[in-house]
Amino acid sequence: MRQAVLFTMIIALGLSQVQAGDTEAGKNLYASNCAQCHGPTAKGMASFPSLIGRDADYTQSRLETYRAGEKVGANSSLMIPNAKNLSDEDIANLSAFLSSKS
């Protein structure tokens, strides 16, 4: 019983952490899907916010929220359809790339 509880706790802790991503894959995904609105350097454009300076877990959480169809801000109606088809790997890669920028 004790081992089962410990195993469950380890799994739960692992799932709550940010999945490690590939920054190069994230860079390519960003360039083809995000740069049009957030700018080529991810510093934001017009009403689209800067995406740099955030840690990976924030970006991952926000993209997962959009992918789930939940509204979290003024641009939610634009972000939800863009995040809808992102895989967990896509989100991890984008999060890794954006958190590597300063």
C-alpha positions, 0 to 999 in steps of 0.5 A: 500500500505504501509503495502504491501511494509513493508511486502515485505521488511521484507520477503526480509530481512529474506530470505537474512539471513542465515537459522539457522541450526542443528550443530549435523545434520551438523556434521553427514552430514560432516562426511559422505560427506565432511571429505574424502576430507576436513579431519576429523577435517575440517582443509583441506587436500592436495589441499582441503581447511580448512573449519573452521574459516568461518562464516555460511553465507560465507559457506552457500553462497558458497555451494549455488553457487556450487549447482547452478553449478557456478564455484568459484575456482580451486576445483569447478569441484569437489564441484559442483557435491557434492553440487548439491543434497544438500537441503537448510536444508543440507546447513544450517546444514553444515554451522552451524556445520562448523561455530561452529568449531575453 
